[in-house]
Every structure is written in C-alpha cells, then in structure tokens.
Amino acid sequence: MKRGIFVLRIGLAMLFLWFGFSQFLDPSMWTSLVPQWASSLTGLEPSMIVLLNGGFEIAAGSLLALGLYMRVAACLLAIHLAVIIFDLGFTAVAVRDFAIMMSTFALALLGPDEYSLDA
C-alpha cells in the first residue's frame, strides 16, 4: 500500500511541477485563462497572477516530490484545483481537474509513505 502512495505522490508532484514550470517559463501562454474576477480581486495583471500561480505549483509540487509537509501541500493543491473547477464550470477540463483534485485530496488523507521526508 505504501508503494502505491509513493507512486501517487510522485505522479502528482510531476504533474504540478510541469504545470508550474510551464506557467513560470511562458506566462503569456496562460494569461488568457486567468478569470477577470482574479485580476479584479487582487489588482494584479494576469501575467503576474500566472507567475504567482506557477510559483505556488512549483513550491507545492516540490514539497510533494520530497514528501515534506505532504498533507498540507496536498490539501492546498486540492483547494486550488477546486477554485479552478468552480471557475471552469462543467467542462471536460473541469472533469479531468476534478479527478486530479480527488487524487490530491486522497493523498492528503493517506499520509506519508516510507520514502517521504515526513515519515
């Protein structure tokens, strides 16, 4: 069972790291996806929101990869995905993100595996 948690943790870490670095390295590719309410609420330009989001996903994905503060990182990422899903509405992308959100939340509930720094 613990090896399964390890595989889930590393798979999700790689996913969040890929998206985080993608946003960080090419924010212009992602700015069209920033909802208007996010810019209005924060007063930030969409490109800055993308950079901050990318930084968050890199940081949280790194914590997952290391297995450090894994439950906290997984919970924050699941909440992050819930906001994205709510904004997207019922679309194919939202359904995919729902599955990722539930997997990330499951990881938070399962806790650390023997290969994590939290163990």
C-alpha positions as CSV (number, residue, x, y, z in Angstrom):
1,M,0.0,0.0,0.0
2,K,2.8,2.4,0.9
3,R,4.4,2.0,-2.5
4,G,1.1,2.9,-4.1
5,I,1.1,6.2,-2.1
6,F,4.7,6.8,-3.2
7,V,3.6,6.3,-6.9
8,L,0.6,8.6,-6.4
9,R,2.7,11.3,-4.7
10,I,5.5,11.3,-7.3
11,G,2.9,11.3,-10.2
12,L,1.0,14.3,-8.8
13,A,4.3,16.1,-7.9
14,M,5.5,15.7,-11.5
15,L,2.1,17.0,-12.8
16,F,2.1,20.1,-10.6
17,L,5.8,20.8,-11.3
18,W,5.2,20.5,-15.1
19,F,2.3,23.0,-15.0
20,G,4.2,25.3,-12.5
21,F,7.3,25.5,-14.6
22,S,5.2,25.9,-17.8
23,Q,3.5,28.9,-16.3
24,F,6.7,30.3,-14.9
25,L,8.7,30.0,-18.1
26,D,6.0,31.1,-20.5
27,P,3.3,33.1,-18.7
28,S,1.9,34.6,-21.9
29,M,0.6,31.2,-22.9
30,W,-1.5,31.1,-19.7
31,T,-2.8,34.7,-19.2
32,S,-5.9,34.1,-21.3
33,L,-7.0,31.5,-18.7
34,V,-6.9,34.0,-15.8
35,P,-10.5,34.8,-14.9
36,Q,-11.5,38.5,-14.7
37,W,-12.5,38.2,-11.1
38,A,-9.0,37.2,-10.1
39,S,-7.5,40.4,-11.5
40,S,-10.3,42.5,-10.1
41,L,-10.0,40.9,-6.6
42,T,-6.2,41.1,-6.4
43,G,-5.5,44.2,-8.5
44,L,-2.7,42.2,-10.3
45,E,-2.1,41.8,-14.0
46,P,-3.0,38.4,-15.4
47,S,0.7,37.8,-16.2
48,M,1.6,38.3,-12.5
49,I,-1.2,36.0,-11.4
50,V,0.2,33.3,-13.7
51,L,3.7,33.8,-12.3
52,L,2.5,33.6,-8.7
53,N,0.3,30.6,-9.6
54,G,3.3,28.9,-11.3
55,G,5.5,29.6,-8.2
56,F,2.9,28.1,-5.9
57,E,2.6,25.0,-8.0
58,I,6.4,24.6,-8.2
59,A,6.7,25.1,-4.4
60,A,3.8,22.7,-3.5
61,G,4.9,20.2,-6.2
62,S,8.4,20.2,-4.8
63,L,7.0,19.5,-1.3
64,L,5.1,16.6,-2.7
65,A,8.1,15.3,-4.5
66,L,10.2,15.4,-1.3
67,G,7.3,14.2,0.9
68,L,7.8,17.2,3.1
69,Y,4.6,18.7,4.7
70,M,2.9,16.4,2.2
71,R,-0.6,16.6,3.8
72,V,-0.6,20.4,3.9
73,A,0.7,20.7,0.3
74,A,-1.8,18.2,-1.0
75,C,-4.7,20.0,0.8
76,L,-3.6,23.4,-0.6
77,L,-3.3,21.9,-4.1
78,A,-6.7,20.3,-3.8
79,I,-8.3,23.5,-2.7
80,H,-6.5,25.3,-5.5
81,L,-8.0,22.9,-8.0
82,A,-11.5,23.3,-6.5
83,V,-11.3,27.0,-7.3
84,I,-10.2,26.3,-10.8
85,I,-13.0,23.7,-11.3
86,F,-15.6,26.2,-9.9
87,D,-14.4,28.8,-12.3
88,L,-14.4,26.5,-15.3
89,G,-17.9,25.1,-14.8
90,F,-18.9,21.7,-16.2
91,T,-16.4,21.1,-19.0
92,A,-14.2,18.3,-20.0
93,V,-11.2,20.1,-18.5
94,A,-13.1,20.6,-15.2
95,V,-14.0,16.9,-15.1
96,R,-10.3,16.0,-15.5
97,D,-9.3,18.5,-12.9
98,F,-11.9,17.0,-10.5
99,A,-10.2,13.6,-10.8
100,I,-6.8,15.3,-10.1
101,M,-8.3,17.2,-7.2
102,M,-9.8,14.0,-5.7
103,S,-6.4,12.2,-6.2
104,T,-4.6,15.0,-4.5
105,F,-7.1,15.0,-1.6
106,A,-6.8,11.2,-1.3
107,L,-3.0,11.7,-1.0
108,A,-3.6,14.2,1.9
109,L,-5.8,11.6,3.7
110,L,-3.4,8.7,3.1
111,G,-0.5,10.5,4.6
112,P,3.2,9.9,4.0
113,D,4.8,6.8,2.6
114,E,8.1,5.3,3.8
115,Y,10.1,7.2,1.2
116,S,8.9,10.7,2.2
117,L,10.8,13.1,4.4
118,D,7.7,13.3,6.6
119,A,8.0,9.6,7.5
